[in-house]
Amino acid sequence: ALPPSPAPGTGGDRGVCTCGCDWASNGCGDDDGSCCWTHCCSRNEPSDGKTFTFYVYRAQSTATYPPLNVNGANLIGVMWYLQHEVVIEDPPKFGISRILRYKMQTKAPTRLVEKGMNFGVRYAYDSGLCTGPGLCSPEFSRYGYFVGCNKFESLYPYPTEETAFPGGIWYSFAGNGTRCVGEPTGADTCTYTYSWPPDVVTIDELVGKDWEVFFANGEDVEANNEKVEALRTLFKKKYPDTEDLEDPDCDFSFANFW
């Protein structure tokens, strides 16, 4: 069984409940934002959003934990992360030695769908904490626990410069968005589900013993495409019975969301 997600608004975060909640009538104490949010703000009915099924990749150490309050990427995005933030350090950043692949299903909550989006802003998660852009709790109160995304080409929120990895996408997954099993319903706390355990390959399996040679020419688009295809081929070789899945359209709109 997977560990439960933390409740929103704990620790006296009264500001998380911004939807006109009558605290007293719902039995909520003055410092219990989680209680107020659950009774007043959360929408438990399914949404009319589209369900997407796709792979999400994470570069990770040997630690094992579910994808709650984390960032992930498509195949191109995780290779960019390895190239530009992991292998430039010795030993590799965060002790990263593996690439994990989850089969994700996502469905946007109603209030996000009403704004014409299936994905919200892509938040950054640092050690499980949502660090922006902006304040996270008010937007989760406003929309529900949406899955966020950003195309590299949008230059927002990160990376902020053009890369040699065209087609890269990053995602964010709020732990409170997966309080459900099976297909996500689009209820505020059921916006994504994931396969467990994930498929795993090691970086050593990908590159052999010479990391420097494999990760050479990091600013060359053609060389980087070859790295991405090598990773795709390795997953296919190691997990031959898995299906081919396409990335969904990352339709986050800055103008519509904010």
C-alpha positions as CSV (number, residue, x, y, z in Angstrom):
1,A,0.0,0.0,0.0
2,L,1.2,3.5,-0.7
3,P,1.6,6.1,2.0
4,P,-1.2,8.6,2.4
5,S,-0.8,12.1,1.1
6,P,-0.5,15.0,3.5
7,A,-3.7,17.1,4.1
8,P,-3.8,20.6,2.6
9,G,-3.6,23.6,4.8
10,T,-2.2,22.0,7.9
11,G,-0.1,24.0,10.3
12,G,-2.6,26.9,10.6
13,D,-2.6,27.8,6.9
14,R,-6.0,29.5,7.1
15,G,-5.3,31.2,3.7
16,V,-5.6,27.9,1.8
17,C,-9.4,28.1,2.1
18,T,-10.4,31.1,-0.1
19,C,-13.8,30.0,-1.3
20,G,-16.1,31.7,1.3
21,C,-16.2,28.9,3.8
22,D,-18.2,29.3,6.9
23,W,-15.7,27.8,9.3
24,A,-17.8,27.4,12.4
25,S,-20.8,25.7,10.7
26,N,-18.5,23.1,9.3
27,G,-16.9,22.3,12.7
28,C,-13.5,23.7,11.7
29,G,-11.2,25.3,14.2
30,D,-9.7,28.7,13.5
31,D,-6.4,27.1,12.6
32,D,-7.6,24.1,10.6
33,G,-7.3,25.1,6.9
34,S,-7.5,21.4,5.9
35,C,-10.9,21.0,7.5
36,C,-12.3,24.1,5.8
37,W,-10.9,23.2,2.4
38,T,-12.3,19.7,2.6
39,H,-15.8,20.8,3.5
40,C,-16.1,24.0,1.5
41,C,-13.7,24.1,-1.4
42,S,-13.1,20.6,-2.6
43,R,-15.3,19.3,-5.4
44,N,-15.7,15.5,-5.3
45,E,-17.8,15.1,-8.4
46,P,-16.1,13.9,-11.6
47,S,-15.2,16.4,-14.2
48,D,-15.9,16.4,-17.9
49,G,-12.2,16.6,-18.7
50,K,-10.3,14.3,-21.0
51,T,-8.4,11.3,-19.6
52,F,-4.8,11.1,-20.8
53,T,-2.6,8.0,-20.5
54,F,1.2,8.6,-21.0
55,Y,4.6,7.9,-19.6
56,V,6.3,10.1,-17.1
57,Y,10.0,9.8,-16.3
58,R,12.0,10.7,-13.2
59,A,15.8,10.7,-12.6
60,Q,16.3,9.3,-9.1
61,S,18.7,7.8,-6.6
62,T,18.2,4.3,-5.2
63,A,15.6,5.7,-2.8
64,T,12.1,4.3,-3.3
65,Y,9.0,6.4,-2.9
66,P,5.8,7.1,-4.8
67,P,5.4,10.1,-7.2
68,L,3.7,12.4,-4.7
69,N,4.6,16.1,-4.6
70,V,7.3,15.7,-7.3
71,N,8.2,16.8,-10.7
72,G,8.5,14.5,-13.7
73,A,9.2,14.8,-17.4
74,N,8.7,13.3,-20.8
75,L,11.6,11.3,-22.3
76,I,13.2,14.4,-23.8
77,G,12.8,16.4,-20.6
78,V,14.4,13.8,-18.4
79,M,17.4,13.5,-20.7
80,W,17.8,17.3,-20.6
81,Y,17.7,17.2,-16.8
82,L,20.4,14.5,-16.8
83,Q,22.5,16.4,-19.3
84,H,22.3,19.8,-17.7
85,E,21.8,19.3,-13.9
86,V,22.9,15.8,-13.0
87,V,26.1,14.6,-14.8
88,I,27.8,18.0,-14.6
89,E,28.5,17.1,-10.9
90,D,30.8,14.4,-9.6
91,P,29.3,12.4,-7.9
92,P,26.0,13.0,-9.8
93,K,23.5,15.4,-8.3
94,F,21.4,13.9,-5.5
95,G,23.1,10.5,-6.0
96,I,21.0,10.0,-9.1
97,S,21.7,6.6,-10.7
98,R,18.4,5.5,-12.2
99,I,15.6,6.6,-14.6
100,L,12.1,5.6,-13.5
101,R,9.1,5.4,-15.8
102,Y,5.5,5.6,-14.6
103,K,2.4,5.0,-16.6
104,M,0.3,8.0,-15.6
105,Q,-3.4,8.8,-16.2
106,T,-4.5,12.3,-15.7
107,K,-7.8,14.2,-15.7
108,A,-8.3,17.9,-15.0
109,P,-10.6,19.1,-12.3
110,T,-13.8,21.0,-13.4
111,R,-12.7,24.5,-12.7
112,L,-9.5,24.0,-14.8
113,V,-11.5,22.5,-17.6
114,E,-13.8,25.5,-17.6
115,K,-10.8,27.6,-18.3
116,G,-10.0,25.5,-21.4
117,M,-7.1,23.6,-20.0
118,N,-6.2,20.0,-19.1
119,F,-3.0,21.0,-17.3
120,G,-2.3,23.9,-14.9
121,V,0.9,25.7,-14.2
122,R,4.0,23.5,-13.6
123,Y,5.0,24.0,-10.0
124,A,8.5,23.2,-8.8
125,Y,8.8,20.6,-5.9
126,D,11.8,20.7,-3.7
127,S,12.1,17.9,-1.2
128,G,8.3,17.5,-1.4
129,L,7.5,21.2,-0.9
130,C,5.7,23.2,-3.6
131,T,7.9,26.3,-4.2
132,G,6.1,28.1,-7.0
133,P,5.9,30.0,-9.2
134,G,3.8,32.1,-6.9
135,L,1.9,30.6,-4.0
136,C,0.7,27.0,-4.5
137,S,-2.1,26.7,-1.9
138,P,-4.4,29.4,-3.2
139,E,-4.3,28.0,-6.8
140,F,-5.1,24.5,-5.6
141,S,-8.0,25.9,-3.6
142,R,-9.1,27.8,-6.7
143,Y,-8.8,24.9,-9.2
144,G,-8.3,21.6,-7.3
145,Y,-5.1,19.6,-7.3
146,F,-4.4,19.8,-11.0
147,V,-1.4,18.2,-12.8
148,G,0.9,20.9,-14.1
149,C,3.0,21.0,-17.2
150,N,5.3,23.2,-19.2
151,K,6.8,22.9,-22.7
152,F,10.4,23.9,-22.9
153,E,9.6,26.1,-25.9
154,S,7.3,28.3,-23.7
155,L,10.4,29.4,-21.6
156,Y,8.1,29.4,-18.5
157,P,8.5,28.7,-15.7
158,Y,11.8,26.8,-16.4
159,P,14.0,26.5,-18.4
160,T,14.0,30.2,-19.3
161,E,16.3,29.9,-22.3
162,E,16.1,27.9,-25.5
163,T,17.5,24.4,-25.2
164,A,19.0,21.8,-27.6
165,F,16.2,19.4,-26.5
166,P,13.2,20.5,-28.6
167,G,9.9,18.9,-27.4
168,G,10.9,18.7,-23.8
169,I,8.0,18.8,-21.2
170,W,8.1,18.9,-17.4
171,Y,5.2,18.0,-15.1
172,S,4.2,18.5,-11.5
173,F,2.2,16.1,-9.4
174,A,0.6,17.3,-6.2
175,G,0.3,14.4,-3.8
176,N,-3.3,15.4,-2.8
177,G,-4.3,14.9,-6.4
178,T,-4.1,11.1,-6.2
179,R,-6.3,10.2,-3.4
180,C,-8.0,7.5,-5.5
181,V,-7.3,4.3,-7.4
182,G,-8.0,3.2,-11.0
183,E,-8.7,5.9,-13.5
184,P,-8.7,9.5,-12.2
185,T,-12.2,11.1,-12.1
186,G,-11.2,14.7,-12.3
187,A,-12.5,15.3,-8.8
188,D,-10.3,17.9,-7.0
189,T,-8.4,15.1,-5.2
190,C,-8.4,12.6,-8.0
191,T,-6.6,14.2,-10.9
192,Y,-4.0,11.5,-11.5
193,T,-3.1,7.9,-10.9
194,Y,0.1,6.0,-11.6
195,S,1.5,2.5,-12.1
196,W,3.4,0.9,-9.2
197,P,6.2,-0.2,-9.1
198,P,7.7,1.9,-11.9
199,D,9.8,0.6,-14.7
200,V,13.5,1.2,-14.0
201,V,16.7,1.4,-15.9
202,T,20.1,2.5,-14.5
203,I,22.2,5.2,-16.1
204,D,25.0,2.6,-16.2
205,E,22.8,0.4,-18.3
206,L,22.2,3.3,-20.7
207,V,25.7,4.7,-21.1
208,G,28.0,1.8,-20.1
209,K,31.0,2.9,-18.0
210,D,31.9,6.0,-19.9
211,W,29.4,8.7,-19.0
212,E,31.5,11.5,-20.4
213,V,31.4,10.0,-23.9
214,F,27.6,9.4,-23.9
215,F,26.8,12.9,-22.6
216,A,29.2,14.7,-24.9
217,N,27.9,17.4,-27.3
218,G,25.1,18.5,-25.0
219,E,24.3,21.6,-27.1
220,D,23.9,19.6,-30.4
221,V,20.3,18.8,-31.2
222,E,21.1,15.7,-33.3
223,A,23.4,14.2,-30.7
224,N,20.8,14.8,-28.0
225,N,18.1,13.1,-30.2
226,E,20.4,10.1,-30.3
227,K,20.6,10.0,-26.5
228,V,16.8,10.2,-26.2
229,E,16.4,7.4,-28.7
230,A,18.9,5.3,-26.8
231,L,16.9,5.6,-23.6
232,R,13.7,4.8,-25.4
233,T,15.3,1.7,-26.9
234,L,16.6,0.6,-23.6
235,F,13.2,0.8,-21.9
236,K,11.7,-1.1,-24.9
237,K,14.4,-3.8,-24.7
238,K,14.0,-4.2,-20.9
239,Y,10.2,-4.0,-20.9
240,P,9.2,-5.4,-24.4
241,D,5.5,-6.0,-23.5
242,T,4.8,-2.4,-22.6
243,E,2.8,-0.2,-25.0
244,D,3.9,2.8,-27.0
245,L,2.2,5.9,-25.6
246,E,2.3,9.5,-26.9
247,D,2.8,12.6,-24.8
248,P,-0.4,14.6,-24.3
249,D,-0.6,18.2,-25.5
250,C,0.6,20.4,-22.7
251,D,-2.1,23.0,-23.0
252,F,-1.4,25.2,-20.0
253,S,-2.2,28.8,-20.9
254,F,-0.5,31.6,-18.8
255,A,-3.3,34.0,-19.8
256,N,-6.2,31.7,-19.0
257,F,-4.7,30.3,-15.7
258,W,-3.6,33.5,-14.0
